[in-house]
Amino acid sequence: MKKEYNYNYIFLFYDIGEKRVNKVFKVCKRYLKPHQKSVFRGHITPSNLLSLKKELNRIIDKNEDYISIIKLISQSSFEEEYLGKKGGQSESIFI
């Protein structure tokens, strides 16, 4: 039996067709913080995660677009390393 977890932190990456990319960006921005181009991350409740996925599914073309969501139990359960100039819009993480 698969154990269910309440994921509280996510990374979201997308590769979306030009016609839909602005709509996807606006939806993601309502739930998460921009990290880089086409990358968002942040705390999210389980119900908001369901709402986010529902909204994105209404926008994307499943034959052309791609969205990846990496779910973490907490913000402190990963380590982040930067090479080069760090983007300016991300939230800070102290681990």
N, C-alpha and C positions, 0 to 999 in steps of 0.2 A: 504494500500500500504506500502511495506517495504522500509524504508529509507536506502539508500546506503551510506556507509562511506568509506573514504580512510583510511585504517589502515596503520600506519607508524611504528609499533613496534610489533614483534611477539615472542612468545615462541613456540618452536617446540620440541615435544617429539616423540621418535620412539621406536618400538620393531620390529626388522627386523631379518629375517632368516640369519644365519651365512654366507651363500654364497653371500649375497647382502649387508651386513652391511657396508663393507668398501666403496663400491660405494656410498651408501646413505650418509655416513659420509663426503666423499669428496665433494659431491654436496652441502650439507648443509654448509660446511666450506667456500665455495665460496661466500655464501650470508649472513651468520650469524657468530656469535662468539660462540665457545663451552662454555657451562656453567657447565655441569656435563656430566658423561657418558650418552649418548643417549639423551642429552638435549642441545638445542641451543637457542639463543635469540639474538635480535638486531633490529636495524632500517632497514626498507626495504621499497622500493617504491612499489606502487601497480603493476607496470609492472614487477618488479623483483619478486614479490610474485607469479604472474602468471607463470613466467618462472621457478621458483623454483618448484612449484607444477607440472608443465608439465614434468620437468626432473625427479622428483621423481616418478611420475606415470609410466614413461617408465621403471624404475628399479624394482619397488616393485612387489611382487606377491600379488594381492589383496585378495587371499584366505588364505594367511599365515601371511602377514605383517600388521603392524598398525602404522600410523602416525597421531599425533594430533597436530593441529596448533591453538594456542590461539592468536587471533588478538586483538591488543589494538590500540586506536587512537593515543596515545603518550606514551612515556617512563614514564612520570610522572603521569599516570592515574592508577597506582597500587602501593601497598606497599609491600616490600619484607622483610621477617624476616628470620634470620638464626639461626639454632640450631646446635651446633657442629662446626667442622672445616669447614670454607668456602673454596670452591675450588679455585685453583689458576689462572685458565684461564679465568674467567668471567670478563666482563666489570664492572666498578663501577657504582653504582646508588646512588645518593644523593637525598633523598626526604625529 
